[in-house]
Amino acid sequence: MHILNSNTGDIEAIFNIYNAAIVYQKAHFHSHWIAFDRQKLEKEIEEKRHWKIMMEDGEIGGIFSITYNDADIWFEKDNNISIYIHRIAVNPLYRGVGFVPHIIDWAKNYVRNNGRKFIRIDTFSDNDKLIAYYLHCGFVYAGVKSPRITADSPPHYVGITLGLYEIEVD
């Protein structure tokens, strides 16, 4: 598998993966995403902040995005030495493959090559299964926060709390 920047030709496949993730979340968890904005996705792709995990068979196995600041979630801990991973979603054909360790390895290299120090991630604070998985993968608990709601906030941020996790990269 290879992690590559997403491109505009991937948009329909990306939305198919997001939509499948939302269906899965609704079936298994109390909290879930709400459909994402196409223009925001296009901007992430244009800014080279959206990534796809390409499988050996040529299929997109998973997707995620990154940002370099996340003050609406991390508040006073937000800094210019972190990358923040968002919206990891897996193509249902590859569920259970275990992409997070591969994303972490990729992110460690990305952090080192871009003068940063932390990989940060969040999830719904009531998603015990995913929290346990993130901890198993090496993330360290960094607190719980309710995101600040702005005009740019995803609709699913309203009324939720997020667990915050990070890995310090040496």
N, C-alpha and C positions, 0 to 999 in steps of 0.2 A: 504494500500500500504506500501511497505517496500523498503528502499534503501539499496542495497547490492553491494559488489564488483562484477564487471563483471568477467567472466572467459572465457577461450579460446573456450568453447562450445557455447558461445553466439555470436561469431564473425559474423556468417552469419546473424543472427537477427539484430545485431548492424548495419551492412552495409545496410541491408534492410531499417532500420529506417533512417540512414543518407541519403540514396538515395531518399527516399520519401521526406525528408526535403529539399533536393536540388530541387526536382521537384516543391515542394510548393513555395520555395523561388523564383525560376525562374518565376513562374506564378504570384506572388504577389509583388515582389520587384525588384528594379533596381540591387542591389548587391546580390550575392549569393555565397555559398560555391562551391568549386570544389572538386571532389572525393578525399577521404582521403587515405593515405598510410597504407596498411595493417601492415607492419612491425612496424610503429609508434604506431598503435593501440595495437598490440601484446605487445609492450614494456610498454605502459600505463597499460595494464592488468597485466603484470608481476610485475610492480612496485606498484600495488594496487592503481592506480590513475584513473581508469575508473569505473564508477558506473552505475547501472541499477535500474530503479524504477519498482519493481515487483508488479503487480496488484493481487488482491485476486483471480482472475481466473487463475493465473499462467502465464499470458502473461507479456512480458516486455512492460511497458507503455511508458517509456522514458529512455533516457540515458544522461550522461554528463561526463566530465572529469575534473580533477583538476590538478593544478601544484602549486608549492611552490615559484616559482620565474617567473617573466614575464618581464624582462628588455627590451625586444624587442618591447613591447607595452607600459609599464608603465615608462620606462626610469628611471629618478631620483627618482620617487615615489616607484619603486620596493624595496621591503624590505623583511626581514626574518620573518615578523610577519603577513603575509597575506596568504590566499589561493586564487587562481585565478580559477574561474569556466569557463570552455570552452565547446563549442559545445553541448549545451542543444538541444536535438532533441526529438520529440514526435512521438510515433507510431501513424499513422493516425487514428487508431481505438479509440484513447483516446484524440484526439485534442479537446481543449476546457476544459479539466478537470482542468487545472490550477496547473501545477506541480511546478512552481517557488516558491510559498509560502512554499511548502513542502521541496523543495531543500534548501531554506533559513533556515528553522528550523533545518534541518539536518546539514547544514553548520555551524550554530551558535554553535551547540553542538560539531562539529568537531573542530572548532576554539578554543573553550574553553578547550577541552580535549587535544589539541596539542600545547598549549602555544602560540597561535596566537591571533591577534586582529582584523583583517579586512577580510571581504569577498569582493572580487573584481570580476567584470564582465565587459565584453565589448560587443559591437555590432556595426554593420555598422552604421555610423553616420547619414545615411539618412533613417534609419528604424524607422520612427516616432511612429508607432504603438507599436513596441517592447520597445522603449525608454519610452513611456508613461506608459507601463505596468511595467517596471522595477522601475520607480519612484513610481508608485502606490504601489508596493510591498515593498517599504522602502529603495531602493537604493538612494544614493545621487550622483548627478552629480560631476565628478572629472576631466572633461576636454575632449579634443579631441586630438587625436594623429594619425599620420600616422606610421604604424609599421615599424621598422627597418627590412630590408630584409636581410636574411641570407640563407645559404644553407639548413637549417632546416625549413624555413618558409613555411607555406602552400601556394600553388600557388595563392589563392584568396587574399593574402595580398598585392599583387603588385597593386599600384595605388589607394589604398583605404584610407579612414580615419575611425577611430573607436571612438565612444563615450565611455568614461570610467565612471564606476559607482562603488560605494562601500558602504558597511555597516560596521560601527564600532561596534564591539561586546564588551559589558562590562562584 
